[in-house]
Amino acid sequence: MEAVTGYASYALPIATALVGVWLLVTVVRYMRADGGTRVSMRQAVRVRWGWVRLARMAGLTVTDKTPGLLAQITAQKDGATPAPRILTPKIKVKPDQFGVIVRARTLPQVGLEEYQKSARFLADAWRCTRVSVLPDGPGKVVIRGVRSDPLTTPTTHRPTGRPLTDLTRWELGVDEYAAKVWASLANVPGVTVAGVPGAGKTSGVNKFVCDFAPSAAVQIATADGKVSRASEGDYADLVKRMFAFCGDDLDEANALFKRLVDLRKRRSAIIREVLGVKNMWHVGPSPEWPLTVLIIDEAHTYFREYKGSDPTTKRLAALTAENARLVEDLVKKGRSVGILVILISQKTTGDAIPTFIRDVCPIGLSFAQKTVEAAVAALGEDIRNWPDASPVTLQDPAYVGVAVMAMQGRPGYTRIRTPYVSDTDASRVADATSHLTADPDLCLDALLRSTGRTTPPAPSLTK
């Protein structure tokens, strides 16, 4: 008995100390948080404290008429009928910059559908601009409430300079609920990026380059139709990490496209013998067999139709027609050998990017557009059925850097806030990773020599 009394005398000081530590940690977290997160932390407290009452008003509770064991024993002693129990789902609340993430349990007759029906009521009660409810595993849902709109909140991205652990994952940004959005690049032959000038197209691709540059298993070439030299334009800070670059000169672009088609043919001829598979994505890219990315900015520069009977116009028309044929080869046949083409243009209508190229690209992003026809060309006919998500609604300056795309596994279209990467950070990453730049053709030669195989000559396209 004395021992129990002795332990009890320590209980209060220990409990007080634990509460003090918890309060200290909470205060430190609050002081170190940014302004938006502080508001969300206060919001999270209100959500926790008011949940039981709110759940009852929203119809998210269940009446259990079967009494528990303790209630049965008490009722038997008192000779009364046990009162039914009202069950309320348990929740965990986590604040962030934009609002709160609430993870909740389901109950009989209170499942995913019931939570989704109550989303608008929860948004009003929690003072959120919008609330989404998604499944979070068996018997669980995740409720995302955003207080401020992530789409109109500009974000920045500072590249870490470390290699990505997953080269199939392209982190695009956050959606309208501040959830991270990414696209899988595995078995993807092409990506189209559309949008009016200044909408954020090139900035989004800059992030791609900065994120993938630290990996020797990725090599990048660029054709930029906006400039004449590598020292000009949006890619001047990144060109050190590119094994090839050309401007708006059609002859130089034609030579680059031929070079990559030659690489595609060489890889196709030996992939089974060297890698032991018919599809590079079964083993993944490596420094010896890198994912080779061709970025074609202002793609219409290289594919436009020239009409005229004079010799100069005829020659240019022949060049652009051949450019289209070469890029078509890369998009249609380069997937299995690890070649990805990213085509960027203000509009992805058939006169800018030939439909036999555009329609083979499984991923399409569109920043702001001025016409519904341009939105349909970029995203497909189904965007007409989702007017609220149309890129035509993104013309306000607040939406610079916001893109729309169809996400696999999600109905309709998703709007994405892409982050801004500063020129200073882009230059820093390019300088730090320039030593990783290598010609994929030379990588293939080295791989063949290391395995004791003869190097097949590249099939020439100049004949």
Number of C-alpha atoms within 10 A of each C-alpha: 5 7 8 8 9 10 10 11 11 10 11 11 11 11 11 11 12 12 12 12 12 12 12 12 12 12 12 11 14 16 11 10 15 12 11 15 19 19 18 21 22 12 20 22 14 13 20 15 10 13 16 17 11 19 18 14 11 15 14 20 21 17 11 13 11 12 15 13 9 10 15 17 13 13 15 12 8 10 10 10 12 18 14 13 14 11 16 21 17 13 18 13 18 15 21 18 19 21 31 24 21 19 20 19 19 20 17 11 11 17 16 19 13 15 24 17 13 17 20 16 16 22 18 12 13 22 16 20 15 20 25 19 20 15 15 14 9 8 14 18 21 21 23 25 25 26 22 19 16 21 23 16 13 15 15 11 15 16 19 12 18 14 14 15 8 10 19 18 15 17 15 19 24 21 21 20 23 21 12 13 18 16 15 14 19 17 19 22 24 27 20 26 28 31 28 17 14 14 24 25 26 21 20 22 20 20 24 15 24 25 23 22 29 24 21 21 22 25 26 26 22 23 29 27 22 15 18 13 14 20 13 13 14 17 24 14 21 23 20 21 25 23 17 18 20 22 23 19 16 19 16 14 24 20 15 21 23 21 17 23 24 20 22 24 18 19 23 17 14 18 17 13 10 16 13 12 15 15 17 24 18 13 10 16 19 15 17 19 25 24 26 24 21 25 22 24 26 24 25 23 22 27 24 20 17 16 10 11 9 8 9 11 14 13 13 20 18 13 21 22 17 17 23 20 16 20 23 20 18 26 22 15 17 26 22 22 29 26 27 25 25 21 25 27 25 24 27 28 19 16 12 20 25 18 15 14 20 23 17 16 20 14 23 24 23 34 34 30 24 15 13 17 17 22 27 19 21 30 25 14 12 12 22 15 11 10 13 13 18 26 30 20 16 25 17 11 11 12 21 20 27 30 31 26 23 19 16 11 6 8 8 14 20 18 26 28 28 28 21 18 20 16 16 11 17 22 19 16 25 24 15 14 20 18 12 19 21 21 15 22 19 11 16 21 16 15 17 17 12 9 9 9 12 9 14 12 9 16 14 11 11 6 4
